[in-house]
Amino acid sequence: MNAGTPLGSFSQILREVEGLDFSRKVAHPTQLRVEEKDFLYRDFPKGHHLVITAGSFCLKKSDSASVNGEIEAAKDRRKNQPLELPNFGSVFKNPQGDFAGRLIEAAGLKGTRIGDAEISRRHANFIVNLGRAKTADALTLMSMAQETVQEKFGVKLEPEVHVIGVEA
């Protein structure tokens, strides 16, 4: 994917990836040079069949005061995220002009639970593991969120997470 914040994304600093290519019957090691144009919003199409194990980055030098300021700002932006629990992270991409979490919450799904998987009570675009959550339960919650938001608001939520080893 192309993880990022309002300050930037991986596409701006990633230059090469290494990993295992699972597009054939037998996984094989691969190495790819990448450019910013190879990425989309929260997506890396060239990496759909890869499990990336390493990356080479081009970083800019910065002073410690600027870096510390950005770290504090990032912590502040994440204070409503349930980072104290194992989670899927940001489950859906934000649709243009809106926020996936706002739509899921407005659909009344915040706190919905299947087994130990729950749409977070703190941030509706996170699915948290309350103990022994199963992948199938989290995927069912994702489908439920997609169907309900589509039905109530006419918005199709697109997954941001990539699930490996499970047929969609």
TORVO-907102 format. One record per atom (N, C-alpha, C): residue in one letter; x, y, z; atom name. Coordinates in steps of 0.05 Angstrom, whole numbers, padded with zeros to 5 digits, always signed. Atoms other than C-alpha are relative to their C-alpha. Example, Ala and Ser with C-alpha at 12.3 -4.5 7.8 and 13.67 -1.06 7.14 Angstrom:
<sites>
+------+--------+--------+--------+------+
! code !      X !      Y !      Z ! site !
+------+--------+--------+--------+------+
!    A ! +00018 ! -00024 ! +00000 !    N !
!    A ! +00246 ! -00090 ! +00156 !   CA !
!    A ! +00018 ! +00024 ! +00000 !    C !
!    S ! -00016 ! -00024 ! -00001 !    N !
!    S ! +00273 ! -00021 ! +00143 !   CA !
!    S ! -00015 ! +00022 ! +00014 !    C !
+------+--------+--------+--------+------+
</sites>
This chain:
<sites>
+------+--------+--------+--------+------+
! code !      X !      Y !      Z ! site !
+------+--------+--------+--------+------+
!    M ! +00017 ! -00024 ! +00000 !    N !
!    M ! +00000 ! +00000 ! +00000 !   CA !
!    M ! +00017 ! +00025 ! +00000 !    C !
!    N ! -00015 ! -00025 ! +00000 !    N !
!    N ! +00021 ! +00072 ! +00002 !   CA !
!    N ! -00008 ! +00015 ! +00026 !    C !
!    A ! +00006 ! -00013 ! -00026 !    N !
!    A ! +00017 ! +00090 ! +00076 !   CA !
!    A ! +00009 ! +00028 ! +00001 !    C !
!    G ! -00008 ! -00027 ! -00001 !    N !
!    G ! +00019 ! +00162 ! +00093 !   CA !
!    G ! -00015 ! +00016 ! +00021 !    C !
!    T ! +00013 ! -00019 ! -00018 !    N !
!    T ! -00002 ! +00222 ! +00134 !   CA !
!    T ! -00004 ! +00026 ! -00017 !    C !
!    P ! +00001 ! -00026 ! +00015 !    N !
!    P ! -00019 ! +00294 ! +00114 !   CA !
!    P ! +00027 ! +00011 ! -00007 !    C !
!    L ! -00027 ! -00010 ! +00006 !    N !
!    L ! +00056 ! +00306 ! +00114 !   CA !
!    L ! +00013 ! -00014 ! -00024 !    C !
!    G ! -00012 ! +00014 ! +00023 !    N !
!    G ! +00070 ! +00255 ! +00059 !   CA !
!    G ! -00006 ! -00030 ! +00001 !    C !
!    S ! +00005 ! +00029 ! +00002 !    N !
!    S ! +00070 ! +00182 ! +00039 !   CA !
!    S ! +00025 ! -00015 ! -00008 !    C !
!    F ! -00023 ! +00016 ! +00007 !    N !
!    F ! +00117 ! +00124 ! +00026 !   CA !
!    F ! +00009 ! +00004 ! -00029 !    C !
!    S ! -00006 ! -00003 ! +00028 !    N !
!    S ! +00113 ! +00137 ! -00049 !   CA !
!    S ! +00021 ! +00022 ! -00004 !    C !
!    Q ! -00018 ! -00022 ! +00003 !    N !
!    Q ! +00154 ! +00200 ! -00038 !   CA !
!    Q ! +00029 ! -00006 ! +00009 !    C !
!    I ! -00027 ! +00006 ! -00010 !    N !
!    I ! +00213 ! +00166 ! -00004 !   CA !
!    I ! +00010 ! -00028 ! -00007 !    C !
!    L ! -00008 ! +00028 ! +00006 !    N !
!    L ! +00213 ! +00092 ! -00025 !   CA !
!    L ! +00013 ! -00001 ! -00028 !    C !
!    R ! -00014 ! +00003 ! +00026 !    N !
!    R ! +00263 ! +00075 ! -00081 !   CA !
!    R ! +00002 ! -00028 ! -00010 !    C !
!    E ! -00003 ! +00028 ! +00008 !    N !
!    E ! +00267 ! -00001 ! -00081 !   CA !
!    E ! -00013 ! -00017 ! +00021 !    C !
!    V ! +00011 ! +00019 ! -00019 !    N !
!    V ! +00231 ! -00060 ! -00050 !   CA !
!    V ! +00011 ! -00028 ! -00007 !    C !
!    E ! -00007 ! +00028 ! +00002 !    N !
!    E ! +00251 ! -00132 ! -00038 !   CA !
!    E ! -00022 ! -00016 ! +00013 !    C !
!    G ! +00020 ! +00016 ! -00012 !    N !
!    G ! +00204 ! -00188 ! -00024 !   CA !
!    G ! -00004 ! -00026 ! -00014 !    C !
!    L ! +00007 ! +00026 ! +00012 !    N !
!    L ! +00171 ! -00253 ! -00043 !   CA !
!    L ! -00024 ! +00005 ! -00018 !    C !
!    D ! +00021 ! -00003 ! +00019 !    N !
!    D ! +00128 ! -00255 ! -00105 !   CA !
!    D ! -00017 ! -00025 ! +00000 !    C !
!    F ! +00018 ! +00023 ! -00002 !    N !
!    F ! +00067 ! -00300 ! -00096 !   CA !
!    F ! -00019 ! -00002 ! -00024 !    C !
!    S ! +00017 ! +00000 ! +00023 !    N !
!    S ! +00038 ! -00290 ! -00166 !   CA !
!    S ! +00001 ! -00027 ! -00015 !    C !
!    R ! -00002 ! +00026 ! +00013 !    N !
!    R ! +00060 ! -00360 ! -00187 !   CA !
!    R ! -00005 ! -00022 ! +00022 !    C !
!    K ! +00005 ! +00021 ! -00019 !    N !
!    K ! +00051 ! -00428 ! -00154 !   CA !
!    K ! +00021 ! -00002 ! +00022 !    C !
!    V ! -00022 ! +00001 ! -00020 !    N !
!    V ! +00119 ! -00423 ! -00120 !   CA !
!    V ! +00010 ! +00029 ! +00004 !    C !
!    A ! -00009 ! -00027 ! -00005 !    N !
!    A ! +00139 ! -00359 ! -00086 !   CA !
!    A ! +00030 ! +00003 ! -00007 !    C !
!    H ! -00028 ! -00005 ! +00007 !    N !
!    H ! +00204 ! -00329 ! -00111 !   CA !
!    H ! +00009 ! +00028 ! +00008 !    C !
!    P ! -00010 ! -00026 ! -00008 !    N !
!    P ! +00248 ! -00272 ! -00087 !   CA !
!    P ! +00000 ! +00020 ! -00023 !    C !
!    T ! +00000 ! -00020 ! +00020 !    N !
!    T ! +00242 ! -00207 ! -00125 !   CA !
!    T ! +00010 ! +00027 ! +00011 !    C !
!    Q ! -00010 ! -00027 ! -00007 !    N !
!    Q ! +00272 ! -00137 ! -00125 !   CA !
!    Q ! -00011 ! +00019 ! -00021 !    C !
!    L ! +00011 ! -00020 ! +00019 !    N !
!    L ! +00238 ! -00076 ! -00156 !   CA !
!    L ! +00009 ! +00028 ! +00007 !    C !
!    R ! -00004 ! -00029 ! -00003 !    N !
!    R ! +00259 ! -00004 ! -00167 !   CA !
!    R ! -00027 ! +00012 ! -00002 !    C !
!    V ! +00026 ! -00013 ! +00001 !    N !
!    V ! +00200 ! +00042 ! -00154 !   CA !
!    V ! +00003 ! +00030 ! -00001 !    C !
!    E ! +00001 ! -00029 ! +00002 !    N !
!    E ! +00182 ! +00114 ! -00168 !   CA !
!    E ! -00027 ! +00008 ! +00011 !    C !
!    E ! +00025 ! -00010 ! -00011 !    N !
!    E ! +00127 ! +00158 ! -00140 !   CA !
!    E ! -00024 ! -00006 ! -00018 !    C !
!    K ! +00022 ! +00006 ! +00019 !    N !
!    K ! +00085 ! +00146 ! -00204 !   CA !
!    K ! -00010 ! -00029 ! +00002 !    C !
!    D ! +00008 ! +00027 ! -00003 !    N !
!    D ! +00082 ! +00072 ! -00186 !   CA !
!    D ! -00022 ! -00004 ! +00022 !    C !
!    F ! +00019 ! +00001 ! -00023 !    N !
!    F ! +00035 ! +00088 ! -00127 !   CA !
!    F ! -00025 ! +00016 ! -00006 !    C !
!    L ! +00026 ! -00015 ! +00000 !    N !
!    L ! -00037 ! +00110 ! -00119 !   CA !
!    L ! -00006 ! +00007 ! +00029 !    C !
!    Y ! +00008 ! -00005 ! -00028 !    N !
!    Y ! -00074 ! +00135 ! -00058 !   CA !
!    Y ! -00004 ! -00026 ! +00014 !    C !
!    R ! +00002 ! +00024 ! -00016 !    N !
!    R ! -00064 ! +00080 ! -00007 !   CA !
!    R ! +00002 ! -00026 ! -00016 !    C !
!    D ! -00002 ! +00024 ! +00016 !    N !
!    D ! -00044 ! +00031 ! -00060 !   CA !
!    D ! +00027 ! -00001 ! -00015 !    C !
!    F ! -00024 ! +00005 ! +00015 !    N !
!    F ! +00018 ! +00001 ! -00093 !   CA !
!    F ! -00006 ! -00023 ! -00019 !    C !
!    P ! +00009 ! +00022 ! +00018 !    N !
!    P ! -00008 ! -00039 ! -00153 !   CA !
!    P ! +00022 ! -00020 ! -00007 !    C !
!    K ! -00022 ! +00019 ! +00006 !    N !
!    K ! +00061 ! -00069 ! -00169 !   CA !
!    K ! +00005 ! -00019 ! +00023 !    C !
!    G ! -00005 ! +00017 ! -00023 !    N !
!    G ! +00061 ! -00099 ! -00099 !   CA !
!    G ! -00023 ! -00018 ! +00008 !    C !
!    H ! +00024 ! +00016 ! -00007 !    N !
!    H ! -00006 ! -00134 ! -00100 !   CA !
!    H ! +00006 ! -00030 ! +00005 !    C !
!    H ! -00007 ! +00028 ! -00004 !    N !
!    H ! +00027 ! -00203 ! -00105 !   CA !
!    H ! +00026 ! -00004 ! +00016 !    C !
!    L ! -00025 ! +00001 ! -00014 !    N !
!    L ! +00086 ! -00187 ! -00061 !   CA !
!    L ! -00004 ! +00001 ! +00031 !    C !
!    V ! -00003 ! -00004 ! -00028 !    N !
!    V ! +00102 ! -00196 ! +00012 !   CA !
!    V ! +00027 ! +00014 ! +00002 !    C !
!    I ! -00024 ! -00016 ! +00000 !    N !
!    I ! +00152 ! -00140 ! +00020 !   CA !
!    I ! +00015 ! -00004 ! +00026 !    C !
!    T ! -00016 ! +00006 ! -00024 !    N !
!    T ! +00209 ! -00156 ! +00067 !   CA !
!    T ! +00021 ! +00022 ! +00005 !    C !
!    A ! -00020 ! -00021 ! -00004 !    N !
!    A ! +00255 ! -00096 ! +00056 !   CA !
!    A ! -00005 ! +00023 ! -00019 !    C !
!    G ! +00003 ! -00023 ! +00017 !    N !
!    G ! +00257 ! -00027 ! +00026 !   CA !
!    G ! +00024 ! +00018 ! +00003 !    C !
!    S ! -00021 ! -00020 ! -00001 !    N !
!    S ! +00308 ! +00026 ! +00008 !   CA !
!    S ! -00014 ! +00027 ! -00003 !    C !
!    F ! +00013 ! -00026 ! -00001 !    N !
!    F ! +00289 ! +00098 ! +00024 !   CA !
!    F ! +00019 ! +00022 ! -00004 !    C !
!    C ! -00015 ! -00025 ! +00003 !    N !
!    C ! +00314 ! +00167 ! +00006 !   CA !
!    C ! -00012 ! +00020 ! +00019 !    C !
!    L ! +00010 ! -00017 ! -00021 !    N !
!    L ! +00306 ! +00210 ! +00068 !   CA !
!    L ! +00014 ! +00027 ! -00001 !    C !
!    K ! -00012 ! -00026 ! -00001 !    N !
!    K ! +00318 ! +00284 ! +00077 !   CA !
!    K ! +00011 ! +00005 ! +00028 !    C !
!    K ! -00012 ! -00007 ! -00026 !    N !
!    K ! +00363 ! +00309 ! +00133 !   CA !
!    K ! -00017 ! +00023 ! +00012 !    C !
!    S ! +00016 ! -00020 ! -00013 !    N !
!    S ! +00325 ! +00350 ! +00184 !   CA !
!    S ! +00012 ! +00005 ! +00028 !    C !
!    D ! -00010 ! -00006 ! -00027 !    N !
!    D ! +00340 ! +00383 ! +00251 !   CA !
!    D ! -00019 ! -00014 ! +00021 !    C !
!    S ! +00014 ! +00015 ! -00020 !    N !
!    S ! +00318 ! +00348 ! +00315 !   CA !
!    S ! -00025 ! +00015 ! +00010 !    C !
!    A ! +00023 ! -00015 ! -00010 !    N !
!    A ! +00270 ! +00404 ! +00336 !   CA !
!    A ! -00024 ! -00004 ! -00020 !    C !
!    S ! +00021 ! +00005 ! +00020 !    N !
!    S ! +00230 ! +00396 ! +00270 !   CA !
!    S ! -00011 ! -00028 ! +00002 !    C !
!    V ! +00009 ! +00028 ! -00002 !    N !
!    V ! +00229 ! +00320 ! +00276 !   CA !
!    V ! -00016 ! -00004 ! +00026 !    C !
!    N ! +00015 ! +00003 ! -00025 !    N !
!    N ! +00207 ! +00323 ! +00349 !   CA !
!    N ! -00028 ! +00013 ! -00002 !    C !
!    G ! +00026 ! -00014 ! +00004 !    N !
!    G ! +00152 ! +00373 ! +00330 !   CA !
!    G ! -00019 ! -00017 ! -00016 !    C !
!    E ! +00016 ! +00017 ! +00017 !    N !
!    E ! +00127 ! +00327 ! +00276 !   CA !
!    E ! -00009 ! -00025 ! +00015 !    C !
!    I ! +00007 ! +00023 ! -00016 !    N !
!    I ! +00128 ! +00267 ! +00323 !   CA !
!    I ! -00022 ! +00007 ! +00019 !    C !
!    E ! +00021 ! -00009 ! -00019 !    N !
!    E ! +00087 ! +00305 ! +00375 !   CA !
!    E ! -00027 ! +00005 ! -00015 !    C !
!    A ! +00025 ! -00005 ! +00016 !    N !
!    A ! +00037 ! +00327 ! +00321 !   CA !
!    A ! -00013 ! -00026 ! -00009 !    C !
!    A ! +00010 ! +00026 ! +00008 !    N !
!    A ! +00031 ! +00255 ! +00296 !   CA !
!    A ! -00013 ! -00014 ! +00024 !    C !
!    K ! +00012 ! +00012 ! -00025 !    N !
!    K ! +00018 ! +00230 ! +00368 !   CA !
!    K ! -00027 ! +00013 ! +00005 !    C !
!    D ! +00025 ! -00014 ! -00006 !    N !
!    D ! -00036 ! +00283 ! +00376 !   CA !
!    D ! -00022 ! -00008 ! -00020 !    C !
!    R ! +00019 ! +00008 ! +00020 !    N !
!    R ! -00070 ! +00263 ! +00310 !   CA !
!    R ! -00010 ! -00029 ! +00005 !    C !
!    R ! +00007 ! +00028 ! -00005 !    N !
!    R ! -00070 ! +00190 ! +00333 !   CA !
!    R ! -00013 ! -00006 ! +00027 !    C !
!    K ! +00010 ! +00004 ! -00027 !    N !
!    K ! -00098 ! +00201 ! +00403 !   CA !
!    K ! -00027 ! -00014 ! +00000 !    C !
!    N ! +00026 ! +00013 ! +00001 !    N !
!    N ! -00167 ! +00177 ! +00381 !   CA !
!    N ! +00001 ! -00028 ! -00012 !    C !
!    Q ! -00002 ! +00026 ! +00012 !    N !
!    Q ! -00140 ! +00113 ! +00350 !   CA !
!    Q ! +00006 ! -00021 ! +00021 !    C !
!    P ! -00003 ! +00020 ! -00021 !    N !
!    P ! -00142 ! +00048 ! +00390 !   CA !
!    P ! +00026 ! -00016 ! -00003 !    C !
!    L ! -00026 ! +00012 ! +00004 !    N !
!    L ! -00068 ! +00034 ! +00386 !   CA !
!    L ! +00009 ! -00017 ! +00023 !    C !
!    E ! -00007 ! +00017 ! -00023 !    N !
!    E ! -00067 ! +00000 ! +00454 !   CA !
!    E ! -00009 ! -00029 ! -00004 !    C !
!    L ! +00009 ! +00027 ! +00006 !    N !
!    L ! -00101 ! -00061 ! +00423 !   CA !
!    L ! +00010 ! -00009 ! -00028 !    C !
!    P ! -00007 ! +00010 ! +00027 !    N !
!    P ! -00080 ! -00106 ! +00365 !   CA !
!    P ! -00023 ! +00009 ! -00019 !    C !
!    N ! +00020 ! -00010 ! +00018 !    N !
!    N ! -00116 ! -00078 ! +00304 !   CA !
!    N ! +00008 ! -00003 ! -00029 !    C !
!    F ! -00005 ! +00000 ! +00029 !    N !
!    F ! -00123 ! -00077 ! +00228 !   CA !
!    F ! +00011 ! +00026 ! -00010 !    C !
!    G ! -00008 ! -00026 ! +00009 !    N !
!    G ! -00102 ! -00005 ! +00227 !   CA !
!    G ! -00023 ! +00013 ! -00014 !    C !
!    S ! +00021 ! -00014 ! +00014 !    N !
!    S ! -00141 ! +00040 ! +00181 !   CA !
!    S ! -00011 ! -00020 ! -00021 !    C !
!    V ! +00011 ! +00022 ! +00016 !    N !
!    V ! -00187 ! -00011 ! +00148 !   CA !
!    V ! -00008 ! +00008 ! -00028 !    C !
!    F ! +00010 ! -00009 ! +00026 !    N !
!    F ! -00218 ! +00029 ! +00091 !   CA !
!    F ! +00014 ! +00026 ! -00008 !    C !
!    K ! -00010 ! -00025 ! +00011 !    N !
!    K ! -00191 ! +00084 ! +00046 !   CA !
!    K ! -00022 ! +00021 ! +00004 !    C !
!    N ! +00019 ! -00021 ! -00002 !    N !
!    N ! -00224 ! +00151 ! +00057 !   CA !
!    N ! -00012 ! +00007 ! -00027 !    C !
!    P ! +00012 ! -00008 ! +00026 !    N !
!    P ! -00274 ! +00165 ! +00001 !   CA !
!    P ! +00005 ! +00030 ! -00004 !    C !
!    Q ! -00006 ! -00028 ! +00006 !    N !
!    Q ! -00263 ! +00231 ! -00034 !   CA !
!    Q ! -00020 ! +00018 ! +00014 !    C !
!    G ! +00017 ! -00019 ! -00013 !    N !
!    G ! -00289 ! +00288 ! +00008 !   CA !
!    G ! -00012 ! -00009 ! +00026 !    C !
!    D ! +00012 ! +00010 ! -00025 !    N !
!    D ! -00306 ! +00246 ! +00069 !   CA !
!    D ! +00020 ! -00018 ! +00015 !    C !
!    F ! -00017 ! +00018 ! -00015 !    N !
!    F ! -00278 ! +00199 ! +00121 !   CA !
!    F ! -00014 ! -00027 ! +00005 !    C !
!    A ! +00012 ! +00026 ! -00003 !    N !
!    A ! -00290 ! +00124 ! +00124 !   CA !
!    A ! -00010 ! -00004 ! +00029 !    C !
!    G ! +00008 ! +00004 ! -00028 !    N !
!    G ! -00293 ! +00125 ! +00201 !   CA !
!    G ! -00025 ! +00016 ! +00006 !    C !
!    R ! +00025 ! -00015 ! -00005 !    N !
!    R ! -00346 ! +00180 ! +00201 !   CA !
!    R ! -00024 ! -00014 ! -00012 !    C !
!    L ! +00022 ! +00014 ! +00013 !    N !
!    L ! -00389 ! +00141 ! +00152 !   CA !
!    L ! -00008 ! -00025 ! +00016 !    C !
!    I ! +00006 ! +00024 ! -00015 !    N !
!    I ! -00383 ! +00076 ! +00192 !   CA !
!    I ! -00013 ! +00007 ! +00026 !    C !
!    E ! +00012 ! -00008 ! -00025 !    N !
!    E ! -00399 ! +00112 ! +00256 !   CA !
!    E ! -00029 ! +00010 ! -00004 !    C !
!    A ! +00027 ! -00011 ! +00007 !    N !
!    A ! -00459 ! +00149 ! +00224 !   CA !
!    A ! -00019 ! -00023 ! -00007 !    C !
!    A ! +00016 ! +00023 ! +00007 !    N !
!    A ! -00483 ! +00081 ! +00200 !   CA !
!    A ! -00008 ! -00016 ! +00025 !    C !
!    G ! +00007 ! +00013 ! -00025 !    N !
!    G ! -00488 ! +00060 ! +00273 !   CA !
!    G ! +00016 ! -00026 ! +00007 !    C !
!    L ! -00015 ! +00025 ! -00003 !    N !
!    L ! -00434 ! +00007 ! +00270 !   CA !
!    L ! +00023 ! +00001 ! +00021 !    C !
!    K ! -00021 ! -00003 ! -00020 !    N !
!    K ! -00384 ! +00034 ! +00321 !   CA !
!    K ! -00006 ! -00019 ! +00024 !    C !
!    G ! +00004 ! +00018 ! -00022 !    N !
!    G ! -00375 ! -00020 ! +00375 !   CA !
!    G ! -00013 ! -00027 ! -00008 !    C !
!    T ! +00011 ! +00026 ! +00009 !    N !
!    T ! -00406 ! -00076 ! +00332 !   CA !
!    T ! +00022 ! -00021 ! +00003 !    C !
!    R ! -00019 ! +00021 ! -00007 !    N !
!    R ! -00373 ! -00141 ! +00352 !   CA !
!    R ! -00010 ! -00027 ! -00011 !    C !
!    I ! +00004 ! +00028 ! +00008 !    N !
!    I ! -00367 ! -00211 ! +00322 !   CA !
!    I ! +00023 ! -00015 ! +00013 !    C !
!    G ! -00021 ! +00014 ! -00015 !    N !
!    G ! -00330 ! -00258 ! +00368 !   CA !
!    G ! +00016 ! +00021 ! +00015 !    C !
!    D ! -00017 ! -00019 ! -00013 !    N !
!    D ! -00270 ! -00219 ! +00393 !   CA !
!    D ! +00010 ! +00022 ! -00019 !    C !
!    A ! -00006 ! -00022 ! +00019 !    N !
!    A ! -00266 ! -00174 ! +00331 !   CA !
!    A ! -00022 ! +00021 ! +00004 !    C !
!    E ! +00019 ! -00021 ! -00005 !    N !
!    E ! -00298 ! -00106 ! +00341 !   CA !
!    E ! +00007 ! +00025 ! -00017 !    C !
!    I ! -00004 ! -00026 ! +00012 !    N !
!    I ! -00307 ! -00042 ! +00301 !   CA !
!    I ! +00004 ! +00019 ! +00024 !    C !
!    S ! -00008 ! -00015 ! -00023 !    N !
!    S ! -00271 ! +00003 ! +00350 !   CA !
!    S ! -00020 ! +00020 ! +00010 !    C !
!    R ! +00017 ! -00020 ! -00013 !    N !
!    R ! -00311 ! +00045 ! +00399 !   CA !
!    R ! +00014 ! +00028 ! -00001 !    C !
!    R ! -00015 ! -00025 ! +00000 !    N !
!    R ! -00256 ! +00098 ! +00394 !   CA !
!    R ! +00003 ! +00012 ! -00028 !    C !
!    H ! -00004 ! -00009 ! +00028 !    N !
!    H ! -00247 ! +00102 ! +00318 !   CA !
!    H ! -00012 ! -00022 ! -00018 !    C !
!    A ! +00015 ! +00020 ! +00015 !    N !
!    A ! -00296 ! +00067 ! +00272 !   CA !
!    A ! +00014 ! -00011 ! -00025 !    C !
!    N ! -00015 ! +00011 ! +00023 !    N !
!    N ! -00245 ! +00056 ! +00216 !   CA !
!    N ! +00022 ! -00019 ! +00009 !    C !
!    F ! -00018 ! +00020 ! -00010 !    N !
!    F ! -00207 ! +00008 ! +00260 !   CA !
!    F ! -00015 ! -00024 ! +00009 !    C !
!    I ! +00011 ! +00025 ! -00011 !    N !
!    I ! -00224 ! -00065 ! +00274 !   CA !
!    I ! +00021 ! -00010 ! +00020 !    C !
!    V ! -00019 ! +00008 ! -00021 !    N !
!    V ! -00193 ! -00086 ! +00340 !   CA !
!    V ! -00004 ! -00029 ! +00008 !    C !
!    N ! +00001 ! +00028 ! -00010 !    N !
!    N ! -00177 ! -00154 ! +00369 !   CA !
!    N ! -00002 ! +00002 ! +00031 !    C !
!    L ! +00005 ! -00001 ! -00028 !    N !
!    L ! -00206 ! -00159 ! +00439 !   CA !
!    L ! +00010 ! -00024 ! +00015 !    C !
!    G ! -00011 ! +00024 ! -00013 !    N !
!    G ! -00172 ! -00225 ! +00453 !   CA !
!    G ! +00008 ! -00022 ! -00020 !    C !
!    R ! -00006 ! +00022 ! +00018 !    N !
!    R ! -00178 ! -00283 ! +00405 !   CA !
!    R ! -00016 ! +00003 ! -00026 !    C !
!    A ! +00015 ! -00006 ! +00024 !    N !
!    A ! -00208 ! -00251 ! +00343 !   CA !
!    A ! +00009 ! -00018 ! -00023 !    C !
!    K ! -00006 ! +00017 ! +00023 !    N !
!    K ! -00211 ! -00294 ! +00280 !   CA !
!    K ! -00001 ! +00018 ! -00025 !    C !
!    T ! +00000 ! -00015 ! +00025 !    N !
!    T ! -00196 ! -00268 ! +00210 !   CA !
!    T ! -00027 ! +00001 ! -00012 !    C !
!    A ! +00027 ! +00001 ! +00011 !    N !
!    A ! -00265 ! -00290 ! +00187 !   CA !
!    A ! -00018 ! +00020 ! +00013 !    C !
!    D ! +00017 ! -00019 ! -00014 !    N !
!    D ! -00297 ! -00247 ! +00241 !   CA !
!    D ! +00006 ! +00029 ! -00009 !    C !
!    A ! -00008 ! -00027 ! +00008 !    N !
!    A ! -00257 ! -00185 ! +00221 !   CA !
!    A ! -00010 ! +00005 ! -00029 !    C !
!    L ! +00009 ! -00004 ! +00028 !    N !
!    L ! -00273 ! -00197 ! +00147 !   CA !
!    L ! -00030 ! +00003 ! -00002 !    C !
!    T ! +00029 ! -00003 ! -00001 !    N !
!    T ! -00347 ! -00205 ! +00164 !   CA !
!    T ! -00007 ! +00029 ! +00008 !    C !
!    L ! +00005 ! -00027 ! -00008 !    N !
!    L ! -00345 ! -00138 ! +00200 !   CA !
!    L ! +00006 ! +00020 ! -00023 !    C !
!    M ! -00007 ! -00017 ! +00023 !    N !
!    M ! -00311 ! -00107 ! +00139 !   CA !
!    M ! -00023 ! +00000 ! -00020 !    C !
!    S ! +00022 ! +00003 ! +00019 !    N !
!    S ! -00366 ! -00134 ! +00094 !   CA !
!    S ! -00025 ! +00015 ! +00010 !    C !
!    M ! +00024 ! -00013 ! -00012 !    N !
!    M ! -00420 ! -00110 ! +00142 !   CA !
!    M ! +00003 ! +00031 ! -00003 !    C !
!    A ! -00004 ! -00028 ! +00002 !    N !
!    A ! -00390 ! -00040 ! +00143 !   CA !
!    A ! -00003 ! +00010 ! -00029 !    C !
!    Q ! +00003 ! -00007 ! +00028 !    N !
!    Q ! -00385 ! -00038 ! +00067 !   CA !
!    Q ! -00029 ! +00000 ! -00009 !    C !
!    E ! +00028 ! +00003 ! +00008 !    N !
!    E ! -00456 ! -00062 ! +00057 !   CA !
!    E ! -00018 ! +00022 ! +00012 !    C !
!    T ! +00016 ! -00019 ! -00015 !    N !
!    T ! -00486 ! -00016 ! +00110 !   CA !
!    T ! +00005 ! +00028 ! -00010 !    C !
!    V ! -00006 ! -00027 ! +00009 !    N !
!    V ! -00450 ! +00047 ! +00087 !   CA !
!    V ! -00010 ! +00004 ! -00029 !    C !
!    Q ! +00010 ! -00002 ! +00027 !    N !
!    Q ! -00468 ! +00032 ! +00014 !   CA !
!    Q ! -00030 ! +00004 ! +00000 !    C !
!    E ! +00029 ! -00001 ! -00002 !    N !
!    E ! -00541 ! +00021 ! +00033 !   CA !
!    E ! -00010 ! +00027 ! +00011 !    C !
!    K ! +00009 ! -00025 ! -00013 !    N !
!    K ! -00547 ! +00083 ! +00078 !   CA !
!    K ! +00009 ! +00026 ! -00014 !    C !
!    F ! -00011 ! -00025 ! +00011 !    N !
!    F ! -00503 ! +00133 ! +00042 !   CA !
!    F ! +00008 ! -00001 ! -00030 !    C !
!    G ! -00007 ! +00003 ! +00028 !    N !
!    G ! -00491 ! +00106 ! -00028 !   CA !
!    G ! +00030 ! +00003 ! -00005 !    C !
!    V ! -00029 ! -00002 ! +00002 !    N !
!    V ! -00415 ! +00105 ! -00015 !   CA !
!    V ! +00012 ! -00028 ! +00002 !    C !
!    K ! -00014 ! +00025 ! +00000 !    N !
!    K ! -00372 ! +00046 ! -00033 !   CA !
!    K ! +00026 ! +00003 ! +00015 !    C !
!    L ! -00025 ! -00001 ! -00015 !    N !
!    L ! -00318 ! +00035 ! +00019 !   CA !
!    L ! +00020 ! -00020 ! -00012 !    C !
!    E ! -00020 ! +00017 ! +00012 !    N !
!    E ! -00254 ! +00008 ! -00011 !   CA !
!    E ! +00021 ! -00008 ! +00021 !    C !
!    P ! -00019 ! +00007 ! -00020 !    N !
!    P ! -00209 ! -00033 ! +00034 !   CA !
!    P ! +00028 ! +00012 ! -00004 !    C !
!    E ! -00027 ! -00010 ! +00000 !    N !
!    E ! -00142 ! -00003 ! +00052 !   CA !
!    E ! +00019 ! -00023 ! +00007 !    C !
!    V ! -00016 ! +00023 ! -00008 !    N !
!    V ! -00117 ! -00067 ! +00084 !   CA !
!    V ! +00001 ! -00021 ! -00023 !    C !
!    H ! -00003 ! +00022 ! +00019 !    N !
!    H ! -00092 ! -00125 ! +00042 !   CA !
!    H ! +00000 ! -00025 ! +00015 !    C !
!    V ! +00002 ! +00025 ! -00014 !    N !
!    V ! -00112 ! -00194 ! +00065 !   CA !
!    V ! +00013 ! -00021 ! -00018 !    C !
!    I ! -00015 ! +00020 ! +00015 !    N !
!    I ! -00064 ! -00249 ! +00043 !   CA !
!    I ! -00009 ! -00028 ! +00009 !    C !
!    G ! +00006 ! +00028 ! -00006 !    N !
!    G ! -00082 ! -00322 ! +00039 !   CA !
!    G ! -00030 ! -00006 ! +00004 !    C !
!    V ! +00029 ! +00004 ! -00003 !    N !
!    V ! -00158 ! -00313 ! +00041 !   CA !
!    V ! -00012 ! +00009 ! -00026 !    C !
!    E ! +00014 ! -00007 ! +00025 !    N !
!    E ! -00201 ! -00314 ! -00022 !   CA !
!    E ! -00021 ! +00021 ! +00006 !    C !
!    A ! +00019 ! -00022 ! -00004 !    N !
!    A ! -00242 ! -00251 ! -00028 !   CA !
!    A ! -00027 ! -00008 ! -00011 !    C !
+------+--------+--------+--------+------+
</sites>
